[in-house]
Amino acid sequence: MELSTFKELFLILFIVMVVATNLWLFTSIKKSKSQSSFNILKKSADVLRDPFKKGNKDLEELSLLVKNIKNENNNEENL
């Protein structure tokens, strides 16, 4: 199976990144910095799960405010 140079480079970089991440986590646990490292890892995982969480929250709030304004306008028209 022949791989192009670009694919080989990408595969090597990916493997190096995975190994470096594992080494960083292992050394951070051993150096008692696990709490701060764990928080960084947790925040990263949260962002990966829902990268647009803050934007979605803002849009939901805006939608609720618009809905309330429309309801107020409808109530005023009915009076």
N, C-alpha and C positions, 0 to 999 in steps of 0.2 A: 504494500500500500504506500504510494508516494504522497507525501504532503508538500505543499508549496512552502516556500520560505516564510511567507506571511503566516500561514497556519502553524508552522513549527514555532515561530516566534511568539505567537499568541498563546499556544499551548504551554510553552516554557514559562512565560510571564504569569499565566494563570496558576501553574504549579508552584512557582516561587511565591506568589501572593498567598496562596493557601498555607504553605509551609511557614511563611513569615507570620501570618495571623495566628497560627497555632503556637508558634514559639513565643510570640508576644503574650498571648493569654497564659501560657504555662509559666513564663518568667514573672508575670505580674502577680500571679497567685502565690508563687514562691517568695516574692519580695514583700508580702503583706500589703500590697497596693491593690488587692483584689476588689475592695469596695469601690474605689474610684474607677477602676477598670471595668468593673461590673456595671456601674452606672453608665459609662460611655457605651458599652456593648448593648445595654438595655435600650438606651436612647436610639442607637443605630438600628436596632431591631424594630423599634416602634416606627421609625421613619420608613423602614423598608416595608413594613406591613401596610401602612397607609401614608404614602408620601404627601398627600394633599389634605391631611387631617385639619390643619389650621384653616386652610382655604375653604374646605367644606363646612367647617364650623361657622366661619364668617358668612358664607352664603346662606346657611340655614337661619342664622340670626337675621340677616337682611330679609329673607323670605318671610319670616315671622313678623317683622316690623311692617313690611308692605301689606301683609294680610290684615294686620291690626288697623292700619290706615284705611284700607278698603272697607273694612267692617264699620269703622267710624263714619266714613262717608256715606255708606248705605244707611246707617242708622239716622243720620242727619236728613237724608232725602226722604225717609219714611215718616219723619215727624212733620 
